[in-house]
Amino acid sequence: MKTNEDIKETSSKSDVRVGISIGDINGISPEIIMKALSDNRILLDCTPIIYGSSKVFSFYKKTMDFNEFVYQSVESAEKAKRKKVNIINVWEEDLELNVGEATEMGGKYAFQALERATQDLASGKVDVLVTAPISKDAMNKVGFKFPGHTEYLADMAGQEDALMLMIAPGLRVGLVTTHIPLKDVSSTITAARIIDKIKGFNASLKKDFGIQRPKIAVLGINPHAGENGKMGTEEQESILPAINKVKEEGILAFGPFPADGFFGSNARSSYDGVLAMYHDQGLSAFKALSFDEGVNFTAGLLIIRTSPDHGTAYDIAGKNKASGDSMRNAIYLAMDVYRNHQLEKEITANPLKIEVREMTARDRRRE
């Protein structure tokens, strides 16, 4: 019989087919993809399949004199070569790049690449999806009606919502609300919504990250976490009741904690995850602590998707100044989560098949 270690070793040996959408071709997305994949050691564990255009990468290789990036063009994900960087040409036409600018054309091609990549992900042609940064403004001009990748993928999966997690070594931050105006946050944060997010976070920490008894810190929304109602009542009316409710179900959730004091101390090291109430509350602290290495992970979906934790950075596009670390970490995290899922399936699978047979005459005599 296989032990857990045997299963883990077997699971870790298989390549993971990593789909990568090119993102905004006028930003740093092509550059960080090239830098993340230029070290051939990453190819020992995965087969990268980039959805975009070999012409775009040829342009940036020449512009930045970046010859370390080697790739081959393939017609489809099924024809991708192992231990090689593969590029699917989502479009064939020549185009003029406007490096450092958000353009409608850039939005069009980013959208096309994302659609093709998600189609292959849904059909099992790739195992995971890593999305390079996009310009939401540019994509909105060509019919992309979502605030970001998270909402788009939730819609594609037929789900109302997904949980955005920001991941770095020793730090996992989840968000109750994501891309909504600050003025709408308070009315959006209900006890039911917080309960849903805590449960989703707890499930993700178990399934995606292999933590058996995760501890989750929940932040308040007001200064000093409301200070017993003196600075706001959301903590007493919504957040604390939600925490108490999930505790009744065995989930280890604690708080609400004042956000400034929590991130400013070592308290976060005592928890496996931190649930923030709104976008900038969680992400400002996260990026201050882990900007160059953080990863955006979409939890709660049947598919696995990660992304760098930064944007298109038009100001440094094409100047060979961008770091590929966050993109590389996004690829590795997607692979780790995929293998955790495979490991869980193998461990929980029934190893013994029960054989049902008809009772024979001898069996009946024995009775």
N, C-alpha and C positions, 0 to 999 in steps of 0.2 A: 504493500500500500504506500502511496506517495505521502511524504510528510509535507508540511507547509513550506519548508525550505526547498524541497524538491520542486514543488509547484512554482515557487517564486523564481527559482533558477531557470526553469523551463520557460516561464512567461517572459523573463527578461531577455531571452536569447532571440526572440523573433523581432524582426524589423517592424517599426510603426510607420505607416504611410501617412505622412504629414502634408496636408493640403495647406498652401500659403497663398492668400489673396494679396495682390500686389499693392493695394491701397492707392493713395494719391500719387500719380506718377511725377508730379511737379514738386513734391515735398521730399522728405528724407526717406520715405518708405523703401524705394529701390536700394538705396545705400545701406540701410540697416539690414535688409535681407541679405545683400551680398556679404556684409561683414559677419553676420551671424553664421553663414554657411561656408565662409572661406577656409575655415579650419576643417580639414578632412576628417578629423576625429569624430565629428558629429555624425558622419555618415556610417559609423560603425553601428549605430543604434536606430537610424531612421532612413526612410526614403523620402526626401523632400520633393514635393510636386508643386511648383509655383504656377499660379493662374495669372497670366499677364501677357507680356510681350518680350520676346528675345531682343527685339530692336531697342526697347527701352533700356534693357540692361547693357546692351552693346554700347549705347550712347553714354551711360554713366561710367562704364568701365574705361572708356576712352577719355572722357572728360576729367575723371579723377585719377587716371593712370593707375587703375586698380586691377592688376592682372591676376591676383590671387583667386578670383572668382571664376570657376570653370563650370560650364553647364552644357546640357544638350537639350534640343527641342524634341518634344514628343507630341503625337497627335491626340493622345488620350491618357488618362490615369492608368488604364490597363496596360499600356505599353511603357510605363515608367521603368527605368533600369535601377536595380538595387545598387547602393553605394555610389550613386551618381546624383547630381542636382538636375532635376528635370523641369523644363518649362513648357507649359501648354500655351500656345498662342491663341488667346481668346479672341483677338482681332488680328488681322493681317495687314491692314492698310498702313501706309506711312503716316506719320503725324509729326507736327512741330511742337516740341516741348516748350513750355513757358516756365522754366525752372524758378521756383520761389514765388509762384503766383497761384491763387485759387481760381481755376477756370472751369467753365461748364464742360469743356472737353475732358479735362481731368476727372471731373465728377462722373461723366459718362463711362469712361473706361474703368474707373474704380468700381462702379456699380455693376458693369458687365462681368468683371472678374469675380466679384463677390457672389453674384448669382450663379455663375458656373461652378464655383467652388462649393457652394452650399448644396447645389444639385448633386454633385458627386459625393458629398458627405452624406446626404440623405439616402443615396442609393448604395452606400457602402463601398464606393470605389476608393475613398480615402478613410482613414480611421479617425483622424482628428483634424480640426481647422485652426489655423493661426492667422489672424487678420492683421495686416499692416495698417498703420494709421491712415484715416481718411479725412477729407474736409467735408463736414456735414453740410456746410453752406453750398459747396460745389455740387454735392450729390442731390441736395434738395431741388436744385434747378433742373435736374433730369428725372424727377419723379420719385426720389427716395424720400418717403414720407415719415421716416422714423428719426427720433432724436439721436440714435446711435446704433452700433452693432448689437448691443444687448437686446434692445427692443425689437430689432429686425429679426433676430434669431428666435426670440420668444414667439413672434407672430408666425414665422415659418413653421414652428413646432406646434402651432395651434394652441399656445398657452397665453393666458392673459399677461403673465408677468414672469420674470426670471430674477435671479439674485446676482447682482454684480459684486464680485469679490476682488479685492486688491491683495496680491500675494507677494511677500518678500521673505527672506530668511528671518524666522522668529516673529513674523507679523502677518496676520490675516485680517483684513478689514472688510466688512460687509455693509451694504447700504439699504436702508428701509425705502428711501426715495432716491431717484437718480437724476434724470435730466428734466427737472421741472423748475419753474421760477421759485425763488426763495419765499415770495409772498404766499405761495400755495402750499408750502411744506406743512405748516401747522394743521391746516384743515385736512390734509391727506393722511397724516399720521393718526391712525385709529388703533385701538387695542387689537382689533381683529387683524389689521395689516401687520402690526408688530409681531403678533403671535405667529402669523404665517411666515414671516421672515426669519424668526428665531428657529422655527421648526425646519425651514429649508436650510438654514445655516448649519444646524445640528446634523441634519442628514448628510450634507455635503462634507462636513468634517469627518464623518464616519466613512462614507463610501469613497469619496474622492481622495482623501488624505490619510485614510487608515487609522484615524484616532478613535479608539473604542469608547471613551467616556469624555467627550470634549467639554471644556468649560468656556462659556461665552460671557463676555462683559458687554453690557448694554449701556450706551451713553444716554444722557439726558439731552433735551433740545435747548433748554434755556441756560443762561449763565448760572453757575453753581448748581446745576440740575434743578433749577426752580427755587431752591432754598425754602422748602416746605410751603410752596405756594406764594411766596413773596415776590418772585420774579417770573411767574407763569404757573399755569396749572396742568400743563400737558403731562408732566411726570406723574402727578397724582391721579389724573383722570384716565390716562391711556397707557403710559409706559410701565409703571409699577404693577397695575392689574395684569398686564400682559405677561410680565416676568413671573408673577405669582401663579398665573394659570399654567404656564408651561412647566413650572416646577412641580405642580401636581401630577404631571405626566412623566416625571423623571428626568426632565432636561435640566442640566446644570447651567442655569442662566442667573446672572447677578447684576445688580445695579438698581437704579440708574446712577451712573458716575458722571461728574462734571468733565466735559471733554478736555479742557485745557490742562487740568491737573492730572488726568489719566495719562495723556500722551506725554506730559512733561515729567513723569516719574517712571520708575521701573515696574509699576503695577501691571503694565501690559504683558510682562514676561510670565505672569502667573496664569494667563489665559491662552486658550488655543485660538480664540477668535474674538474680534471686537465688532459690535454692531453699532454703526453710526446712524443718525436719523436722516441726514441729508448729504448731498454730494460734497460740498466743500468742507463740511465738518470732518468727514472721514478722509477725503483725498488730500486736503491741504497738509494735514499732519503726516499722512502716509508718504506723500511725495517729498516732503522735507526730510524724512528719515531714509527713504529708499528710492529716490528718483531714478538713478541710473540702472537699477536692477529689478525694479518692481514689475509685476505682471498683472494684467486684467484677466480675470477668469469668470466666465458665465456659468453659474451653478444652477441646478434645478432642471436642466434639460436632459433629454435622452442622448444628445450629442455632446461632444467635448470641444470647447472653443476657448482659446486664449488670445491675448494681444499684448503688445508692449503697453506700458502705463503712460506713454507720452503721445503727443500729437504730431502733426505734419512738419513742424519746425521749419517753415518756409524761409526764415531768416538765415539758416545755415545750409539750405538745400544745395546740393551739387558742389559743396566746398570741402568735402572729405573731413568734416568735423564731427559728424554724428557718431554716437556710440552704438555698437551692435549688441551690447550686453543685455538690454531688456528684451530685445527680439530673440536672442539666443535662449534666455531664461524662459521666454514664452513657449518656445519649441520644446524645451526639456520638461517644463511643467505639463504640457499637453501629453507628452509621452508617459510621464509618471502617472498621471491620472488614468490614462488608458490602461496601463499595466495594473494599476490598483483595481480597476473594474474587472479585468480579465482574471486577476488573482481571486477576487471575490466570487466570480462565477465558478471557478474551478474548485474552490474550497467548499462552497455551498452546494455543489452538484451532488446528487445522490450517487455514491460509488457502487451501490449494489442494486442490480435490477432484480425485481421480484418476478420469478417465473410462475405463471399460472398454468396448471395442467389439469386435465380431467382425472377424476378419481378412478382408479383401476379396480378390477374385481378383487385383487389381493388386498388393496387398501380397505375395501368394504368389509372383507372377512376379518381384518385386524380390528375393525371397530366393534 
